[in-house]
Each structure stands twice: as C-alpha cells, then as structure tokens.
Amino acid sequence: MKDDIKETSIDSLALNIQKTLGKDGFLMSRENPFLNWMRGQQATVSRPEDLGLSFYIANPPVLPISPFDFSTMLISFEPLPSDSIYFQLTFYFYSALQPCIEANEIHAAYDKHDSIWFPKLSEYFTEIENTFNLSWETEYDESIEDNLSGRIPLERAENILSLMKALKLQCEQWH
C-alpha cells in the first residue's frame, strides 16, 4: 500500500514538472529526439499527460559551444520505487565521425573531441555541474556522446526546474 501511494505521488510530481516545463516552452517527447534527427524526421512531441515517468526534452537551452550536431535532455523518475530523479543532458557529435573510414581518421576525430570540443563544453557547464552535483561521461559509438548527468533526490524535485532555469539564464547571458 505504501509503495502504491509513493508511485501515485511520483506520478503527480512528474506530471507537475512536465506541465511546468511545457508552459516554459520546452518540447517533450517519449522517444529520444536524436534518433528522429538521425532518420531525418522531426521529434515526436508529446503532451505532458502522455509522457509517463521518463521523457526527453528536444530543445534544451544550450549554445553551440562545441560543434555538436544535436543535444537532448532525459529526465526519468524510474525505476520505481525510487528516491531520486535521473537527469542527463547529452551532446551528440555525429557528423564528426561520418566521413571517417579508417581507424586513424576515427581516432583523429576522438582526439579532436578530447582536446578541443569537450574541454570547451565542460568549461561552459562547470557552474551547473558543480551547483547540481552532476558529472560527465563520454561514450564513443556511432557518434561521440558527452553526457552530463546525475540524480536529484525526490524531496528536492524542484531542482529540476531550477536546473532548467539556470541553463536558460546561462544561455541568455552568453548570447
């Protein structure tokens, strides 16, 4: 019974955050918008009521500090039961690897990312990383993916909205 009550309150909390983000102009989707972008399609935008407990933001407020092709944000209240919200801001460097065929070309793109692009990205987000206790992880796959992520305790769920406001403000200040 206690878990049912907690799940109901998590559903309400998630919906309230989704509605606030929607009112603030963020486009939300149940699917990763980067995958739509790769297929040449528009992101499928969903209403807050249709999102569920894990959703993406297709238009996070970030400047093109590095030559990434696309950025998304994942916010997840799962798995249940959970005592935190997972947050992940991802930057995709897809085009950087597309012309690469030989291993040395791929490694040259990785080196350029590691020595130039990622340090710029990391520097830009230092204050947000420290304020919200986030950390970086880079994945090398069919694209280079830089992930700034962390968990926010449920009792401080409003930090998701504070984080979004901080990102928006930082973006406006750098313009």
SVG drawing of the C-alpha trace seen along z (x, -y; Angstrom):
<svg xmlns="http://www.w3.org/2000/svg" viewBox="-3 -38 49 40">
<polyline fill="none" stroke="black" stroke-width="0.4" points="0.0,0.0 2.8,-2.4 4.5,-1.8 1.2,-2.5 0.9,-5.8 4.5,-6.7 4.0,-5.7 0.9,-7.9 2.8,-10.8 5.7,-10.3 3.2,-10.3 1.8,-13.6 5.2,-15.0 6.4,-14.0 3.2,-15.4 3.6,-18.7 7.2,-19.1 6.2,-18.2 3.4,-20.7 5.7,-23.4 8.3,-22.6 5.7,-22.6 4.5,-26.1 8.1,-27.2 8.2,-26.3 10.2,-23.0 9.3,-20.4 9.0,-17.0 8.9,-13.5 8.7,-9.9 11.4,-9.0 14.9,-10.2 14.7,-13.1 18.3,-12.4 17.1,-9.1 14.4,-11.1 17.1,-13.6 19.3,-10.8 16.5,-9.5 15.8,-13.0 12.5,-13.2 11.1,-15.8 10.9,-14.9 7.6,-13.5 6.3,-16.0 4.0,-14.7 1.6,-16.4 2.7,-16.2 -0.3,-13.8 1.1,-11.3 4.8,-11.3 5.0,-8.8 7.8,-8.8 10.7,-9.1 10.8,-11.7 13.2,-13.7 13.4,-17.4 14.0,-18.0 15.1,-21.7 17.3,-22.1 18.6,-25.6 22.3,-25.2 24.5,-27.2 26.7,-25.6 29.9,-25.9 31.3,-22.9 30.4,-21.5 27.9,-19.0 25.0,-18.1 22.2,-17.7 21.5,-17.8 18.8,-16.2 17.8,-16.0 16.5,-12.9 14.5,-13.2 13.5,-9.9 11.6,-9.1 12.2,-5.4 12.9,-2.7 10.2,-2.5 10.3,-2.6 13.0,-5.3 14.1,-8.1 15.6,-10.2 15.1,-11.7 17.7,-10.9 18.8,-13.8 21.0,-13.6 22.0,-16.3 23.5,-14.7 25.5,-16.2 25.9,-14.2 28.8,-14.6 27.5,-12.5 28.8,-14.3 32.4,-14.3 32.6,-10.6 30.5,-10.2 33.4,-10.9 35.8,-8.7 36.5,-5.3 40.0,-4.3 40.8,-3.7 43.3,-6.6 40.6,-9.0 38.2,-7.9 41.0,-8.3 41.8,-11.7 38.2,-12.8 38.3,-11.3 41.5,-13.2 40.0,-16.5 36.9,-15.9 39.0,-15.1 41.5,-18.0 39.2,-20.8 35.5,-20.2 34.9,-18.5 37.0,-21.0 35.0,-23.9 31.7,-22.1 32.9,-21.2 34.1,-24.7 30.8,-26.2 28.8,-23.9 31.2,-24.0 28.9,-26.1 25.9,-24.0 27.9,-20.8 29.0,-21.9 25.7,-23.6 23.6,-20.5 26.3,-17.8 26.4,-16.4 29.2,-14.6 30.4,-13.9 30.8,-10.6 31.7,-10.3 30.6,-7.4 32.2,-6.5 29.8,-4.8 28.3,-5.7 28.6,-9.2 30.6,-10.7 28.2,-11.4 29.0,-13.6 26.6,-13.1 26.3,-15.5 24.2,-13.6 23.2,-13.0 20.5,-12.1 18.3,-14.6 16.6,-13.5 12.8,-13.4 12.4,-15.7 14.3,-18.3 12.4,-17.7 12.1,-21.4 15.8,-21.4 14.9,-20.0 13.1,-23.3 15.9,-25.3 18.4,-23.5 16.3,-24.3 16.2,-28.0 19.9,-28.0 20.5,-26.6 18.2,-29.1 19.8,-32.0 23.3,-30.9 22.2,-30.6 20.7,-34.1 23.8,-35.6 26.2,-34.1 24.1,-35.4"/>
</svg>
